[in-house]
Amino acid sequence: MFVLSTLNLFAQQTKKDSIVRRDTINIRGYIYDETGRPVKDIRLYSSQKYIDFEGTNIVTQTDTSGHFILEGAKFNDTLSVEENILYAPRPVYNKGSRFLIIYLPFAAPKDINEKGQMIISAKRTHAKIVPSFTRKISDDAYDPFIGIHSAAYYKGGNERFIKLVNQQVHYPAKAVENNIEGIVQIAFKVEKDGKPTGFKVLKGIGYGCEEEVINTIKNLGGWVPGIENGRPLVTTQTVSVEYKLTDK
């Protein structure tokens, strides 16, 4: 990255015999993701407003190589990238630089049933000796379609996925016999063809509880892959399930 010390004086004529002068610069550069791939067709905003449209921020958009040119930005400016399901938003502070390379970190995966709740229960066979918890599976808290990007989702909706998991996950008899309760969290990838693969246990309680959740998700199938710029891509999902014993 390099910085030029000269200052451009940017002027726009809005009406006849009316000239507005602003201390602005033009900025060019590239936007990449954290792996170094160019981020295509994403908008970059200046905190500067258009002269003829006071309520609208000056904006540009990257091309297929991730390149952008932002004209009329403030000399000391806070740039922002449009909200996107694939990347974590962060401000970009610029102090007079005319060339910027911006790296966008990937957004952290969220549990599929973040807003919902699933509980797998069984009748207790021994006196309770450990505290109980409530099992939850999270649902993506964002609109799955933003521009030409979309998150992976279950066919028929994530609510249907939650319902099917509730119906098909069983409390392992060995876990019931040993008074095992707690939260299981599983991460998995949705491949470009929608197949769930790469299962990992992020939180576990043993006694076959993790295997029960993983096998159920595998057998359900039915995922629609995430989309970036109209093309399918591999995304990561997480599911949290709490096993809870009752005294009734």
C-alpha atoms as a printed R data frame, in Angstrom:
    type eleno elety resid chain resno       x       y       z
1   ATOM     1    CA   MET     A     1   0.000   0.000   0.000
2   ATOM     2    CA   PHE     A     2   1.284   3.476  -0.789
3   ATOM     3    CA   VAL     A     3   0.131   6.961   0.111
4   ATOM     4    CA   LEU     A     4   0.399  10.085  -2.019
5   ATOM     5    CA   SER     A     5   0.802  13.332  -0.122
6   ATOM     6    CA   THR     A     6  -0.680  15.699  -2.710
7   ATOM     7    CA   LEU     A     7  -4.255  16.841  -2.359
8   ATOM     8    CA   ASN     A     8  -6.771  17.051  -5.203
9   ATOM     9    CA   LEU     A     9  -9.431  19.764  -5.143
10  ATOM    10    CA   PHE     A    10 -12.635  18.185  -6.401
11  ATOM    11    CA   ALA     A    11 -15.439  20.515  -7.550
12  ATOM    12    CA   GLN     A    12 -18.916  19.781  -8.839
13  ATOM    13    CA   GLN     A    13 -21.212  22.252 -10.556
14  ATOM    14    CA   THR     A    14 -24.804  21.737  -9.481
15  ATOM    15    CA   LYS     A    15 -26.550  24.702 -11.066
16  ATOM    16    CA   LYS     A    16 -25.629  27.477 -13.464
17  ATOM    17    CA   ASP     A    17 -23.375  30.031 -11.770
18  ATOM    18    CA   SER     A    18 -23.275  27.841  -8.629
19  ATOM    19    CA   ILE     A    19 -20.029  26.016  -7.891
20  ATOM    20    CA   VAL     A    20 -19.530  23.929  -4.743
21  ATOM    21    CA   ARG     A    21 -15.946  23.134  -3.805
22  ATOM    22    CA   ARG     A    22 -14.996  20.207  -1.640
23  ATOM    23    CA   ASP     A    23 -11.707  18.956  -0.280
24  ATOM    24    CA   THR     A    24 -11.968  15.445  -1.788
25  ATOM    25    CA   ILE     A    25  -9.866  12.705  -3.366
26  ATOM    26    CA   ASN     A    26 -10.369   9.795  -5.727
27  ATOM    27    CA   ILE     A    27  -9.491   6.367  -4.343
28  ATOM    28    CA   ARG     A    28  -8.780   3.223  -6.298
29  ATOM    29    CA   GLY     A    29  -7.909  -0.222  -5.064
30  ATOM    30    CA   TYR     A    30  -8.995  -3.815  -4.636
31  ATOM    31    CA   ILE     A    31 -11.223  -5.761  -2.262
32  ATOM    32    CA   TYR     A    32 -10.241  -9.353  -1.426
33  ATOM    33    CA   ASP     A    33 -11.535 -11.954   0.982
34  ATOM    34    CA   GLU     A    34  -9.236 -13.270   3.695
35  ATOM    35    CA   THR     A    35  -7.945 -16.028   1.379
36  ATOM    36    CA   GLY     A    36  -6.883 -13.473  -1.242
37  ATOM    37    CA   ARG     A    37  -9.719 -14.066  -3.700
38  ATOM    38    CA   PRO     A    38 -11.211 -10.944  -5.322
39  ATOM    39    CA   VAL     A    39 -14.643  -9.937  -4.021
40  ATOM    40    CA   LYS     A    40 -16.795  -9.203  -7.062
41  ATOM    41    CA   ASP     A    41 -19.791  -6.898  -7.455
42  ATOM    42    CA   ILE     A    42 -19.781  -5.537  -3.915
43  ATOM    43    CA   ARG     A    43 -20.465  -1.875  -3.124
44  ATOM    44    CA   LEU     A    44 -18.110   0.426  -1.215
45  ATOM    45    CA   TYR     A    45 -19.500   3.591   0.383
46  ATOM    46    CA   SER     A    46 -17.884   6.872   1.415
47  ATOM    47    CA   SER     A    47 -19.264   8.895   4.320
48  ATOM    48    CA   GLN     A    48 -19.335  11.791   1.824
49  ATOM    49    CA   LYS     A    49 -22.744  12.677   0.366
50  ATOM    50    CA   TYR     A    50 -23.490  13.471  -3.256
51  ATOM    51    CA   ILE     A    51 -23.926  17.226  -3.835
52  ATOM    52    CA   ASP     A    52 -27.146  16.894  -5.802
53  ATOM    53    CA   PHE     A    53 -28.480  14.074  -3.611
54  ATOM    54    CA   GLU     A    54 -27.712  15.070  -0.031
55  ATOM    55    CA   GLY     A    55 -29.249  11.953   1.484
56  ATOM    56    CA   THR     A    56 -27.177   9.540  -0.596
57  ATOM    57    CA   ASN     A    57 -23.608   8.475   0.146
58  ATOM    58    CA   ILE     A    58 -21.050   8.390  -2.650
59  ATOM    59    CA   VAL     A    59 -20.698   4.750  -3.719
60  ATOM    60    CA   THR     A    60 -18.819   2.533  -6.143
61  ATOM    61    CA   GLN     A    61 -18.773  -1.183  -6.941
62  ATOM    62    CA   THR     A    62 -15.999  -3.693  -7.570
63  ATOM    63    CA   ASP     A    63 -15.541  -5.366 -10.949
64  ATOM    64    CA   THR     A    64 -14.779  -9.056 -11.560
65  ATOM    65    CA   SER     A    65 -11.175  -8.585 -10.417
66  ATOM    66    CA   GLY     A    66 -12.227  -6.880  -7.172
67  ATOM    67    CA   HIS     A    67 -11.032  -3.493  -8.455
68  ATOM    68    CA   PHE     A    68 -12.852  -0.264  -7.597
69  ATOM    69    CA   ILE     A    69 -12.571   3.492  -8.156
70  ATOM    70    CA   LEU     A    70 -14.281   5.740  -5.604
71  ATOM    71    CA   GLU     A    71 -14.485   9.338  -6.795
72  ATOM    72    CA   GLY     A    72 -15.122  12.316  -4.521
73  ATOM    73    CA   ALA     A    73 -14.358  10.696  -1.167
74  ATOM    74    CA   LYS     A    74 -13.309  12.728   1.853
75  ATOM    75    CA   PHE     A    75  -9.597  13.187   2.489
76  ATOM    76    CA   ASN     A    76 -10.105  11.691   5.968
77  ATOM    77    CA   ASP     A    77 -12.916   9.232   5.422
78  ATOM    78    CA   THR     A    78 -14.605   6.186   6.919
79  ATOM    79    CA   LEU     A    79 -15.447   3.756   4.149
80  ATOM    80    CA   SER     A    80 -17.956   0.958   4.567
81  ATOM    81    CA   VAL     A    81 -18.667  -2.192   2.573
82  ATOM    82    CA   GLU     A    82 -22.278  -3.136   1.895
83  ATOM    83    CA   GLU     A    83 -23.846  -5.730   4.181
84  ATOM    84    CA   ASN     A    84 -23.241  -9.230   2.849
85  ATOM    85    CA   ILE     A    85 -23.984 -12.699   4.229
86  ATOM    86    CA   LEU     A    86 -20.515 -13.988   3.341
87  ATOM    87    CA   TYR     A    87 -18.341 -11.375   5.050
88  ATOM    88    CA   ALA     A    88 -18.106  -9.728   8.457
89  ATOM    89    CA   PRO     A    89 -18.746  -5.974   8.137
90  ATOM    90    CA   ARG     A    90 -16.003  -3.615   9.298
91  ATOM    91    CA   PRO     A    91 -15.258   0.070   8.719
92  ATOM    92    CA   VAL     A    92 -12.202   1.085   6.688
93  ATOM    93    CA   TYR     A    93 -10.525   4.256   7.954
94  ATOM    94    CA   ASN     A    94  -8.657   6.170   5.268
95  ATOM    95    CA   LYS     A    95  -6.390   9.172   5.858
96  ATOM    96    CA   GLY     A    96  -5.624  10.577   2.441
97  ATOM    97    CA   SER     A    97  -4.569   7.359   0.705
98  ATOM    98    CA   ARG     A    98  -5.420   7.156  -2.985
99  ATOM    99    CA   PHE     A    99  -4.850   3.416  -3.211
100 ATOM   100    CA   LEU     A   100  -6.283   0.807  -0.851
101 ATOM   101    CA   ILE     A   101  -6.289  -2.949  -0.620
102 ATOM   102    CA   ILE     A   102  -9.151  -4.085   1.593
103 ATOM   103    CA   TYR     A   103  -9.394  -7.618   3.012
104 ATOM   104    CA   LEU     A   104 -12.820  -8.778   4.205
105 ATOM   105    CA   PRO     A   105 -12.958 -11.489   6.889
106 ATOM   106    CA   PHE     A   106 -15.527 -14.231   6.426
107 ATOM   107    CA   ALA     A   107 -18.627 -14.028   8.588
108 ATOM   108    CA   ALA     A   108 -18.731 -16.487  11.486
109 ATOM   109    CA   PRO     A   109 -21.228 -19.335  10.916
110 ATOM   110    CA   LYS     A   110 -24.448 -19.237  12.922
111 ATOM   111    CA   ASP     A   111 -26.499 -22.090  14.266
112 ATOM   112    CA   ILE     A   112 -29.317 -23.063  11.923
113 ATOM   113    CA   ASN     A   113 -31.928 -22.900  14.671
114 ATOM   114    CA   GLU     A   114 -30.728 -19.758  16.424
115 ATOM   115    CA   LYS     A   115 -34.325 -18.567  16.828
116 ATOM   116    CA   GLY     A   116 -35.916 -21.963  17.275
117 ATOM   117    CA   GLN     A   117 -35.711 -24.677  19.889
118 ATOM   118    CA   MET     A   118 -35.462 -28.446  19.679
119 ATOM   119    CA   ILE     A   119 -35.623 -30.756  22.678
120 ATOM   120    CA   ILE     A   120 -34.914 -34.491  22.730
121 ATOM   121    CA   SER     A   121 -36.325 -35.984  25.928
122 ATOM   122    CA   ALA     A   122 -36.649 -39.356  27.643
123 ATOM   123    CA   LYS     A   123 -37.973 -40.598  30.973
124 ATOM   124    CA   ARG     A   124 -35.323 -40.523  33.696
125 ATOM   125    CA   THR     A   125 -34.354 -43.916  35.117
126 ATOM   126    CA   HIS     A   126 -32.204 -42.595  38.000
127 ATOM   127    CA   ALA     A   127 -32.441 -39.652  40.364
128 ATOM   128    CA   LYS     A   128 -31.240 -36.427  38.827
129 ATOM   129    CA   ILE     A   129 -27.737 -35.515  39.953
130 ATOM   130    CA   VAL     A   130 -26.711 -32.887  37.371
131 ATOM   131    CA   PRO     A   131 -28.372 -29.628  36.253
132 ATOM   132    CA   SER     A   132 -30.485 -29.757  33.079
133 ATOM   133    CA   PHE     A   133 -30.312 -27.524  30.055
134 ATOM   134    CA   THR     A   134 -32.537 -26.566  27.147
135 ATOM   135    CA   ARG     A   135 -31.471 -27.890  23.746
136 ATOM   136    CA   LYS     A   136 -31.546 -25.355  20.914
137 ATOM   137    CA   ILE     A   137 -30.784 -25.315  17.208
138 ATOM   138    CA   SER     A   138 -30.286 -21.925  15.682
139 ATOM   139    CA   ASP     A   139 -31.718 -20.462  12.485
140 ATOM   140    CA   ASP     A   140 -29.820 -17.979  10.246
141 ATOM   141    CA   ALA     A   141 -30.822 -14.499  11.371
142 ATOM   142    CA   TYR     A   142 -30.477 -12.896   7.990
143 ATOM   143    CA   ASP     A   143 -32.318 -12.695   4.713
144 ATOM   144    CA   PRO     A   144 -30.988 -15.611   2.568
145 ATOM   145    CA   PHE     A   145 -31.077 -13.450  -0.560
146 ATOM   146    CA   ILE     A   146 -29.028 -10.264  -0.715
147 ATOM   147    CA   GLY     A   147 -28.270  -9.162  -4.252
148 ATOM   148    CA   ILE     A   148 -26.753 -12.164  -6.011
149 ATOM   149    CA   HIS     A   149 -25.572 -13.871  -2.821
150 ATOM   150    CA   SER     A   150 -27.545 -16.403  -0.775
151 ATOM   151    CA   ALA     A   151 -26.903 -18.599   2.261
152 ATOM   152    CA   ALA     A   152 -27.297 -22.362   2.266
153 ATOM   153    CA   TYR     A   153 -30.701 -23.476   3.528
154 ATOM   154    CA   TYR     A   154 -32.723 -26.632   3.993
155 ATOM   155    CA   LYS     A   155 -35.311 -27.482   1.332
156 ATOM   156    CA   GLY     A   156 -38.697 -26.484   2.650
157 ATOM   157    CA   GLY     A   157 -37.092 -24.045   5.094
158 ATOM   158    CA   ASN     A   158 -34.997 -24.333   8.232
159 ATOM   159    CA   GLU     A   159 -38.179 -24.617  10.319
160 ATOM   160    CA   ARG     A   160 -38.885 -27.912   8.546
161 ATOM   161    CA   PHE     A   161 -35.327 -29.024   9.276
162 ATOM   162    CA   ILE     A   162 -35.846 -28.311  12.989
163 ATOM   163    CA   LYS     A   163 -39.122 -30.262  12.968
164 ATOM   164    CA   LEU     A   164 -37.541 -33.276  11.257
165 ATOM   165    CA   VAL     A   165 -34.587 -33.325  13.654
166 ATOM   166    CA   ASN     A   166 -36.997 -33.193  16.601
167 ATOM   167    CA   GLN     A   167 -38.842 -36.170  15.180
168 ATOM   168    CA   GLN     A   168 -35.873 -38.309  14.231
169 ATOM   169    CA   VAL     A   169 -33.160 -37.720  16.846
170 ATOM   170    CA   HIS     A   170 -33.467 -40.282  19.655
171 ATOM   171    CA   TYR     A   171 -32.018 -40.120  23.140
172 ATOM   172    CA   PRO     A   172 -29.423 -42.936  23.281
173 ATOM   173    CA   ALA     A   173 -30.382 -45.544  25.905
174 ATOM   174    CA   LYS     A   174 -26.825 -45.570  27.224
175 ATOM   175    CA   ALA     A   175 -27.001 -41.825  27.863
176 ATOM   176    CA   VAL     A   176 -30.337 -42.187  29.681
177 ATOM   177    CA   GLU     A   177 -28.979 -45.007  31.821
178 ATOM   178    CA   ASN     A   178 -25.984 -42.890  32.852
179 ATOM   179    CA   ASN     A   179 -27.962 -39.669  33.528
180 ATOM   180    CA   ILE     A   180 -26.208 -37.810  30.703
181 ATOM   181    CA   GLU     A   181 -27.545 -34.367  29.812
182 ATOM   182    CA   GLY     A   182 -26.097 -31.309  28.069
183 ATOM   183    CA   ILE     A   183 -25.496 -29.550  24.781
184 ATOM   184    CA   VAL     A   184 -24.104 -31.091  21.616
185 ATOM   185    CA   GLN     A   185 -22.895 -28.720  18.866
186 ATOM   186    CA   ILE     A   186 -22.072 -30.047  15.419
187 ATOM   187    CA   ALA     A   187 -20.447 -28.210  12.510
188 ATOM   188    CA   PHE     A   188 -20.739 -29.442   8.927
189 ATOM   189    CA   LYS     A   189 -20.240 -28.246   5.383
190 ATOM   190    CA   VAL     A   190 -22.909 -27.946   2.716
191 ATOM   191    CA   GLU     A   191 -21.155 -28.854  -0.529
192 ATOM   192    CA   LYS     A   192 -21.867 -27.281  -3.926
193 ATOM   193    CA   ASP     A   193 -24.286 -30.139  -4.692
194 ATOM   194    CA   GLY     A   194 -26.114 -29.630  -1.365
195 ATOM   195    CA   LYS     A   195 -24.651 -32.706   0.314
196 ATOM   196    CA   PRO     A   196 -23.768 -32.306   4.040
197 ATOM   197    CA   THR     A   197 -20.173 -33.443   4.712
198 ATOM   198    CA   GLY     A   198 -17.173 -32.801   6.962
199 ATOM   199    CA   PHE     A   199 -18.958 -33.227  10.283
200 ATOM   200    CA   LYS     A   200 -17.089 -32.012  13.381
201 ATOM   201    CA   VAL     A   201 -18.071 -32.110  17.041
202 ATOM   202    CA   LEU     A   202 -17.630 -28.631  18.544
203 ATOM   203    CA   LYS     A   203 -19.313 -29.536  21.836
204 ATOM   204    CA   GLY     A   204 -20.045 -33.065  23.020
205 ATOM   205    CA   ILE     A   205 -21.389 -35.093  25.956
206 ATOM   206    CA   GLY     A   206 -20.567 -38.602  24.742
207 ATOM   207    CA   TYR     A   207 -22.597 -41.817  25.059
208 ATOM   208    CA   GLY     A   208 -23.614 -41.738  21.396
209 ATOM   209    CA   CYS     A   209 -25.380 -38.338  21.527
210 ATOM   210    CA   GLU     A   210 -23.115 -36.682  18.941
211 ATOM   211    CA   GLU     A   211 -23.345 -39.663  16.584
212 ATOM   212    CA   GLU     A   212 -27.144 -39.586  16.822
213 ATOM   213    CA   VAL     A   213 -27.291 -35.946  15.682
214 ATOM   214    CA   ILE     A   214 -24.721 -36.451  12.898
215 ATOM   215    CA   ASN     A   215 -26.438 -39.559  11.514
216 ATOM   216    CA   THR     A   216 -29.812 -37.805  11.540
217 ATOM   217    CA   ILE     A   217 -28.475 -34.821   9.580
218 ATOM   218    CA   LYS     A   218 -26.782 -37.150   7.087
219 ATOM   219    CA   ASN     A   219 -29.972 -39.120   6.538
220 ATOM   220    CA   LEU     A   220 -32.121 -35.999   6.127
221 ATOM   221    CA   GLY     A   221 -30.032 -34.563   3.269
222 ATOM   222    CA   GLY     A   222 -32.031 -32.014   1.282
223 ATOM   223    CA   TRP     A   223 -29.797 -28.892   1.468
224 ATOM   224    CA   VAL     A   224 -29.629 -26.094  -1.089
225 ATOM   225    CA   PRO     A   225 -26.040 -24.770  -1.386
226 ATOM   226    CA   GLY     A   226 -24.984 -21.189  -0.780
227 ATOM   227    CA   ILE     A   227 -24.611 -18.920  -3.811
228 ATOM   228    CA   GLU     A   228 -21.948 -16.309  -4.564
229 ATOM   229    CA   ASN     A   229 -22.259 -14.266  -7.743
230 ATOM   230    CA   GLY     A   230 -24.734 -16.790  -9.103
231 ATOM   231    CA   ARG     A   231 -22.490 -19.807  -8.499
232 ATOM   232    CA   PRO     A   232 -22.781 -22.474  -5.758
233 ATOM   233    CA   LEU     A   233 -20.120 -22.483  -3.061
234 ATOM   234    CA   VAL     A   234 -19.238 -24.550   0.000
235 ATOM   235    CA   THR     A   235 -20.511 -23.061   3.275
236 ATOM   236    CA   THR     A   236 -20.341 -24.095   6.937
237 ATOM   237    CA   GLN     A   237 -23.374 -24.625   9.171
238 ATOM   238    CA   THR     A   238 -23.598 -25.380  12.887
239 ATOM   239    CA   VAL     A   239 -26.364 -27.073  14.852
240 ATOM   240    CA   SER     A   240 -26.751 -27.075  18.641
241 ATOM   241    CA   VAL     A   241 -28.845 -29.752  20.343
242 ATOM   242    CA   GLU     A   242 -29.463 -30.060  24.054
243 ATOM   243    CA   TYR     A   243 -30.319 -33.416  25.566
244 ATOM   244    CA   LYS     A   244 -32.561 -33.098  28.596
245 ATOM   245    CA   LEU     A   245 -33.910 -35.705  30.999
246 ATOM   246    CA   THR     A   246 -37.281 -35.260  32.685
247 ATOM   247    CA   ASP     A   247 -38.666 -36.641  35.937
248 ATOM   248    CA   LYS     A   248 -42.074 -37.440  34.469
